Amino acid sequence: MMANTVEDPNQDPNLYSEIYVSSCTPFTSVEENLDEKRYKIYPNPFSEEIFVENLLGDEYFIIYDFFGRNISVGKCSGTINMPEAKSGIYYLTILNNSNQTTYKLIKR
């Protein structure tokens, strides 16, 4: 076997006996490898307000509760107020012309 190759563990003559391996980098987290997760959302957990940074100006938001019910919709201006929402898990989806990104939020 040559360097940077892996042998076929089944030893099947009808399959390739070696596979070339150029590099292998394990993922440590799904979010840190997605370029579209560019927004900064804080604080999380939150009390009444959620702040959104790195907006381009054409974004809208939708907030869903844990059961998928639509709680709030609006234009993203940097601050989202949710003083009347009960404690629990919520999902914030930010939409623009080219994509959408969803974040899990926890209200205290």
N, C-alpha and C positions, 0 to 999 in steps of 0.2 A: 504494500500500500504506500502511496506517495503522501507527502505532507499536504495538509489542507484537504484531505479527502476522508470520507466516512464509508466503511464497508456496509454492504447490504446484509442486515442481520438474518434474513431468511435464506440466504445463499441460493436464491432462485436463479438458475442459468438463463431464464427467459427475460430477466430484468437486468438493468444496469448493475454491475457489481460494485461500482464506486460512484459517489456523488461528490462533486466539487463544492467545497465550502469556502466562500470568500470572506465573510464575516458574519457574526451573529451578535446582536445587541439586544438583551432582554428589555422589555417594557417594565418600567417601575410603576407607571400609572398611565391610564388611558388619557386623562386630561392634559398631562404635560407634553403629549406628543401630537396634539391637535392644534393646528395654527388658528382655526376659527374661534378658539376659546380665548379671545383677546380681551374681553371685557373684565374689568376688575369690579367685583361685587362685594360689598362689605356693609356693615358687620354681619357675620353669620356665625352664631345665631344673632337675630335682631330683635328689637323691642317694638318699635313703631315705624322706623324709617329704614329704607334700603338705599344705599348709594351705588350708582353705576358710573364707572369712569371709562375712558377711552371710546366714547361714543363718536360716531361719524356724523350724526345729525339727522339721519333718515330712519332711525329705529323706532319700533313700537314694541310694547311689552304685553304679555298675557300672563296672569298669575292663576295657577290652578291649585286646588287643595289636594290632599292625599288621595281623594276619591276621583279626581279628574274633573271636578266641577270648576267652571270658570268663575273666579273670584273678582278679578279686576282686569281692565284693558285700558290702554292709553298710549300716548306718545311718550317716548323715553326722553326725559329732560335732565336726567342726572339724579333725581330723587324720586322714590316711590314711597308713598305713605300708606300704611296699613294699620292704623291705631285700633280699628274695630275688629280685626281678625283675631280669632282665638289662638291659643298656643298650639303648636303642631308643626307638621311638615308641609311645605308648599313647594311648588315648582315655578320658577320664573323663566319664561321663554322670551328671548329677545329676537325680533325679526327685522331684517332689512331687505333691500331689493335682491340680494344675492344668496342669503342663507338665513338659518335660524339656529340659535344656540339655547340650550336649556340648562338651568342650574337648580340644584336642590337647596332649599332654604329651610331654616328652622326658626320658628318664632317662639320666644320665651314666654 
